[in-house]
């Protein structure tokens, strides 16, 4: 009963946090669609967290869900820097394909370094064998494996979604100056 209550509380908190993140991203982007593109990386992080638990032989727990919550912030940050750079390049008048390609090239290294340093910092906790660390390992698994999986998938999916949104805007005539 306690676990079910904790999970329900986490679910409500997560949904509220996602709404706040969406609102905070919509203001600087001046767009309703770009925050969704940025936030589309979150499910891939969750898949990575589950895969990490399977690979390491751990079951999902409430502590794992705390790791997933932390993971969302890091995953959103990676997508955010990519889309922000694309928007900056887009203002110079380049075609959307050229802007997202250039943004991916310019932000690839910072995104990969963020991922590798985060996973590297979590590695000692993931492979810790002491009894004291056993209850924190699921959180580290969620965060570490989630960010590894989400980064590589996001570097492919987020640019594709960006181009889809730009094509839809062009076809519908929305946002044309």
N, C-alpha and C positions, 0 to 999 in steps of 0.2 A: 504494500500500500504506500509506503514511504517512497519507494523508487518510482512508482507511477505518479505520485504527487510531484516529485522532483522533476520528472520528465515533462509533465504537463506545464510546470512553472518554467522550465527551460524553453519549451516550445513557444509559449506566450512571449517570453522575453526575447527569444530569437526573432520572432515575427515583428515585434515592436522595434527591435534594433534594426532590422532590415528596412522597415518603413522610414526610420530616422536617417539611415545611411542613404536611402534613395532620395529623400528630401534634401539632405546636405549635398548630394552630388548634383541634383537637378538645378540648384541655384547657380553654382559657378559655370556649369555646362550650358545653362539657358536652354535646356532640352529635356523632354520627357523620355526620349528613347535612349540617349547615350548612357544614362545611369543604368538602364536595363542591360545594355551591352557590357558595361563594366561588371555588373553583378552576375552575369551569366557564368562567370568563372567559379562561383561558389559551389554549384552542384558537383563540378569536377573535383574540387577539393574534398568534398564529402566522399566521393567515390574513392579517392586516394586514401582517405582515412580508413575506410572499411577494408580496402585492399591491404593496407599496412597491418591492420589487426589480423587479417587472414594469414598474411605472410609470416608474421611473428607468432601466430598461435594464441592470440589473446581474444577474449570476447569483448564486445562493446559494453561499456558501463556508463554511469553518470559522469564519471571523471573523463571518459572519452569524449563525451558531449561538450564538456568545458574546453577540451582541446579543439573541437570543431568550431566552437565560438571564437576562440583565439585565431584559428585558421582563417576564418572569413575576413578578418581585418587585413591579414597579410596578402591574401589572394586578391582582395579588392584593391589594395595598394599597387600590386603588380599590374593589374589591368588598367588602373587609373593613370599611372605614369605613361603607359602606352597610348591610351586614347587622348590624354592631354597633349602629348607630343604630336599626335596626328592632327589634332585641332589647331595647334600652333602652325604646323606646316600648311594646313588647309587654308589658313588666312593669307598665306603668301600667294594664293591663286593656283596652286598645283591641283591636278586631278586627284580624286579620292584614292585611286589605286597607288599613285606615286606617293601620296602623303602617308598612307598606312605602311607602305614598304619602307619608306625613309624612317618613319617612327619606330618600326620594328628593328631596323638596323641600329638606330641611335640608342634605343632603350634595351636592346638585347643584353648587353653586358651588365648594366645595373640590375636588371631583373634576375639574371642567372646568378649574379653574385649574392643578391639578397636571398635567393633560394638556397644556394649552397652553404652560405654562412649560417642560415637558420637551421638547416638540416645538420650541418656539422656541429653546431652548438648543442643540438638535441641528441646527437649520437651517443655520447657517454651515458645519458639517462636512459635511452632506449635499450642499451645493452648492459645496463647495470644489473647485477645479480643479488644485491643485498635485499634483505627483507624490508628495510626502511623505504627503499625506493619503489617497491613493487606496486604501490597504489598510485604513484605518479606516472608510471610507464605508459598506461593507456592514453593519458593526455599527451605525452611526448610523441607517441605513435600517431595519434590523430593529426597533430600539428606537423610533424616531420614528413611522414609519408603523404599527407594531404597536400602539402605545399610542393613536394617533388612532382606529384602527378598533375596537380593543377597548373603549375608553371608551364610544363611542356605542352599540355593540351591547350592552355590559354594562349600560348604564343601562336597557335594555329587557329583556334576557334574565334578568339576576340577580333583579330583582323578580318576574318571572314564575315562576322556579324556586323562589324563596322561598315564594310563594303555593301552588305545587304541593306543596311539602313540608309546609306547614302544613295544606293540605286533606287530604293523605294521613294525617297524624297524627290529624286530627279523625275521618276515616272509620275508621281502624284503632283509634282510641281510645288511641293511644300518647301519652305525655307529658301526659295530662290530670291536673290536680290534684284 
